[in-house]
Amino acid sequence: MPKVPPTWRSRREDKNKRTAGSAAWCVDAAGLSDIKMDPEMDSQLKVGFIGAGNMAFGIAKGILSGNVLPVNVKVSAPSSRNLGRFQELGIAVTHSNIEVICGSDVVFVAVKPHLVPLVLNEISQHVTDRHIIVSVAAGVTLATLEELLPENSVAIRLMPNLPCVVQEGALLFARGSHAKQEDGALLRSLLHRCGLVEEGPEAWIDIHTGVSGSGVAFVYLFAEALAEGAVKMGMPSALAHSIASQTVLGAGRLLRDSGKHPAQLRSEVCTPGGTTIYGLHTLEQGGLRASTMSAVESATERARELGRKSAAGSRK
């Protein structure tokens, strides 16, 4: 089995000593900054992906825009269908999950939830204390991951979303019982080019799936409806969709960068008796607010349901 590069191992052990005893979820700003500003550490890190879907591709693009070198990344998938785009990034590909786990320090398990038990059972005997196993499978709990992995394995549950592909993702992760603060800091360092990266308790992961993982599709539906409304009123379809997408992009960036509450920005657009308040009234009559809240709730509950099914499946 390939050895961990001495530079990476020694730096991680040193980081363990300096951050021991720190409070959960409260990352030492100096320590996190030190990790981010240490290109040698990231450049020595070996990163693997089991699964070659959109989430894996988005995360891979993000980490390569940082300090991780393509030669230190490897991706496995049973089919060659999605591997070509990874090869275009200079990433090595394989059909062997064992090859990925044996040659990596951090491994992203990016397969469908029902495949997680099969994959972890396959690689389990090759997982050592040098590995950090990061699952991006919706609904699969840390308890399930730790049950399927060897005792004391470092497991982290991560929920990204599709805009990771353009480095504008929203990612939330939760650490397992054996994952230390510095493991979370290392993951932040790897992912910070993918977009917003936050840590929280596991109970928030399924909620994040509803509001951000699935929420991306809700935004796309709204953008589609905006464009169709413009087409109905006589605007050419291509132009309508271009303007709708730019409207969503601009509104999102202003919301993020201004730090203002959505309601405040909404009120700044409205003028008494103007066009916007008439349009908002129509949206409220159609139940947009309640429907959106219910959509987040439904997606969250479905993520929880998938977690229960996965847990039941892992015990069989």
C-alpha positions in Angstrom: 0.0 0.0 0.0 1.4 3.5 -0.9 2.8 5.3 2.1 1.5 8.8 3.1 4.0 11.4 2.0 6.2 12.2 5.0 5.7 16.0 4.6 1.9 15.6 4.7 1.9 13.2 7.7 4.3 15.2 9.8 2.4 18.4 9.2 -0.9 16.8 10.1 0.5 15.3 13.3 1.9 18.7 14.2 -1.5 20.2 13.5 -3.1 17.5 15.8 -0.8 18.6 18.7 -1.6 22.3 18.2 -5.4 22.0 18.0 -6.0 19.3 20.5 -8.8 20.1 23.0 -10.4 22.9 20.9 -14.2 23.2 21.0 -16.3 21.5 18.3 -17.2 23.6 15.3 -15.1 26.5 16.6 -12.1 26.5 14.3 -9.0 28.3 15.4 -8.7 31.1 12.9 -5.0 31.0 13.0 -4.8 27.3 12.5 -7.3 27.3 9.6 -5.4 30.2 8.0 -2.2 28.3 8.4 -3.6 25.3 6.6 -5.0 27.3 3.7 -1.8 29.2 3.3 0.4 26.0 3.2 0.5 25.1 -0.5 3.1 22.4 0.2 0.7 20.5 2.5 -2.1 20.5 -0.1 0.2 19.7 -3.0 1.4 16.6 -1.2 -2.1 15.4 -0.4 -3.5 12.4 -2.3 -7.2 12.7 -3.1 -9.5 10.0 -4.4 -13.0 9.9 -5.7 -15.2 6.8 -5.8 -17.9 7.8 -8.2 -17.7 10.2 -11.2 -20.9 12.1 -11.3 -21.6 15.8 -11.2 -20.8 16.3 -7.6 -17.5 14.5 -7.8 -16.6 16.5 -10.9 -17.5 19.8 -9.3 -15.5 19.1 -6.2 -12.5 17.9 -8.3 -12.5 21.2 -10.3 -12.6 23.1 -7.1 -9.7 21.4 -5.4 -7.6 21.6 -8.6 -8.1 25.4 -8.6 -6.4 25.4 -5.2 -3.0 23.7 -4.5 -3.8 20.1 -5.2 -2.0 18.7 -8.2 -3.9 16.7 -10.9 -1.2 14.0 -10.6 -2.3 13.5 -6.9 -6.0 12.9 -7.8 -7.6 9.6 -8.9 -11.2 8.8 -9.8 -12.9 5.4 -10.1 -16.2 4.4 -11.7 -17.6 1.1 -13.0 -18.2 2.7 -16.4 -16.1 4.9 -18.6 -19.0 7.2 -19.5 -18.2 10.0 -17.1 -14.4 9.5 -16.8 -13.4 11.5 -19.9 -14.0 14.9 -18.4 -11.8 14.0 -15.5 -9.0 12.9 -17.8 -9.3 16.3 -19.6 -8.4 17.9 -16.2 -5.3 15.7 -16.0 -6.8 13.3 -13.4 -6.0 9.6 -13.5 -9.0 7.3 -13.8 -9.6 3.6 -13.0 -12.4 1.1 -12.6 -10.9 -0.1 -9.3 -12.2 1.4 -6.0 -9.4 -0.5 -4.2 -6.8 1.3 -6.3 -8.3 4.7 -5.3 -8.5 3.9 -1.5 -4.9 2.5 -1.4 -3.5 5.5 -3.2 -5.3 8.3 -1.4 -5.4 10.1 1.9 -8.8 11.8 1.5 -11.4 9.8 -0.3 -14.8 11.2 -1.5 -17.5 8.6 -1.7 -19.7 10.1 -4.3 -22.1 7.3 -5.3 -25.9 6.9 -5.0 -27.1 6.4 -1.4 -28.1 2.8 -2.0 -24.6 1.9 -3.3 -22.8 3.3 -0.2 -23.0 0.0 1.8 -21.7 -2.0 -1.2 -18.8 0.4 -1.8 -17.7 0.7 1.8 -17.9 -3.1 2.3 -15.6 -3.4 -0.7 -13.0 -0.9 0.5 -13.3 -1.4 4.2 -10.3 -3.7 4.7 -8.1 -1.2 3.0 -9.1 1.8 5.2 -6.5 2.8 7.7 -6.0 5.5 10.3 -4.4 7.8 7.7 -7.6 8.0 5.7 -10.4 10.6 5.8 -13.5 9.2 4.3 -15.9 11.9 3.0 -19.4 10.8 2.0 -21.5 13.0 -0.3 -24.4 10.6 -0.4 -27.8 12.2 0.5 -29.4 10.7 3.6 -26.5 8.3 4.6 -25.8 9.1 8.2 -22.5 9.2 10.0 -23.7 6.3 12.2 -24.2 4.2 9.1 -20.8 5.2 7.7 -19.0 4.4 10.9 -20.8 1.1 11.2 -19.6 0.1 7.7 -16.0 1.3 8.2 -13.3 -0.2 10.5 -13.4 0.9 14.1 -12.1 4.4 14.8 -12.2 5.4 11.1 -12.4 9.1 10.3 -15.6 9.8 8.6 -17.1 13.1 7.4 -20.5 13.7 5.9 -20.6 16.4 3.2 -23.5 17.8 1.3 -22.5 19.9 -1.7 -24.8 21.2 -4.5 -24.6 21.5 -8.3 -23.1 25.0 -8.6 -19.8 23.5 -7.2 -19.2 22.8 -10.9 -18.7 26.6 -11.4 -17.1 27.1 -8.0 -20.2 28.8 -6.6 -21.5 25.9 -4.5 -22.9 25.9 -1.0 -21.4 23.0 1.1 -22.1 21.9 4.6 -20.3 19.1 6.4 -20.5 17.3 9.8 -17.7 15.4 11.4 -18.0 11.8 12.7 -17.2 10.8 16.2 -13.5 10.1 15.4 -12.9 13.1 13.1 -11.0 15.8 14.8 -11.1 19.6 14.4 -8.0 19.5 12.2 -9.7 17.0 9.9 -12.5 19.5 9.3 -10.0 22.3 8.8 -8.2 20.1 6.2 -11.5 19.5 4.4 -12.3 23.3 4.4 -8.8 23.9 2.9 -9.5 21.5 0.1 -13.0 22.7 -0.6 -12.8 26.5 -0.2 -12.5 27.1 -3.9 -15.8 25.2 -4.5 -17.8 28.0 -2.9 -19.2 28.6 0.6 -18.1 25.9 3.0 -19.6 25.6 6.5 -19.5 23.0 9.3 -22.4 22.1 11.6 -24.2 19.3 13.4 -25.3 16.4 11.4 -29.0 17.3 12.0 -28.5 20.3 9.6 -27.2 18.1 6.7 -30.7 16.9 5.6 -32.0 20.5 6.0 -29.2 21.7 3.8 -30.1 19.0 1.2 -33.6 20.5 1.1 -32.7 24.2 1.0 -29.6 24.1 -1.2 -29.1 20.6 -2.7 -32.6 20.5 -4.0 -33.1 24.2 -3.7 -31.0 24.7 -6.8 -33.8 23.0 -8.8 -36.4 25.2 -7.2 -34.5 28.3 -8.3 -34.3 26.8 -11.9 -38.0 26.3 -11.9 -38.6 29.9 -10.9 -36.1 31.1 -13.5 -38.0 29.0 -16.1 -41.3 30.5 -15.1 -39.9 34.1 -15.2 -38.8 33.4 -18.8 -42.0 31.8 -19.8 -43.9 34.8 -18.4 -41.8 37.1 -20.7 -42.4 34.9 -23.7 -46.2 35.0 -23.0 -45.9 38.8 -23.1 -44.2 38.8 -26.4 -40.4 38.5 -25.8 -38.4 36.0 -27.9 -37.6 32.8 -26.0 -33.8 33.0 -26.2 -33.7 36.6 -24.9 -36.2 35.8 -22.2 -34.2 32.9 -20.8 -31.0 35.0 -21.0 -32.5 37.8 -19.1 -34.1 35.5 -16.5 -30.8 33.7 -15.8 -29.0 37.1 -15.4 -31.8 38.3 -13.1 -31.4 35.3 -10.8 -27.6 35.6 -10.9 -27.6 39.3 -10.1 -30.3 39.0 -7.4 -28.3 36.2 -5.7 -25.0 38.1 -5.8 -26.6 41.3 -4.4 -28.3 39.2 -1.6 -25.0 37.5 -0.7 -22.7 40.5 -1.0 -24.9 43.2 0.6 -25.6 41.2 3.8 -29.1 42.5 3.8 -32.2 40.4 4.6 -34.2 39.3 1.5 -37.2 41.2 2.8 -35.2 44.5 2.9 -33.9 44.1 -0.6 -37.4 43.2 -1.8 -38.8 46.4 -0.2 -36.1 48.4 -1.9 -37.4 47.3 -5.3 -41.1 48.1 -4.5 -42.5 51.6 -5.0 -46.0 52.5 -3.9 -48.5 51.6 -6.7 -45.7 50.3 -8.9 -45.3 47.2 -11.1 -43.4 45.1 -8.5 -45.9 45.3 -5.7 -48.6 44.2 -8.2 -46.5 41.3 -9.3 -45.7 40.3 -5.7 -49.4 40.4 -4.8 -50.0 37.9 -7.6 -47.2 35.6 -6.3 -48.6 35.7 -2.8 -52.1 34.9 -4.1 -50.6 31.9 -5.8 -49.0 30.7 -2.6 -45.4 31.0 -3.7 -44.0 31.5 -0.2 -45.9 28.6 1.4 -45.2 26.3 -1.6 -41.5 27.0 -1.4 -41.3 26.4 2.4 -43.3 23.1 1.8 -40.9 22.1 -1.0 -37.9 22.5 1.4 -39.7 20.5 4.0 -40.6 17.7 1.6 -37.0 17.5 0.3 -35.7 17.4 3.8 -38.0 14.7 4.9 -37.1 12.7 1.8 -33.4 13.0 2.7 -34.2 11.7 6.2 -36.2 8.8 4.7 -33.3 7.9 2.5 -31.1 7.9 5.6 -33.4 5.5 7.4 -33.5 3.1 4.4 -29.7 3.3 4.1 -29.3 2.5 7.8 -31.7 -0.5 7.5 -29.9 -1.7 4.4 -26.5 -1.6 6.1 -27.8 -3.9 8.9 -29.0 -6.6 6.6 
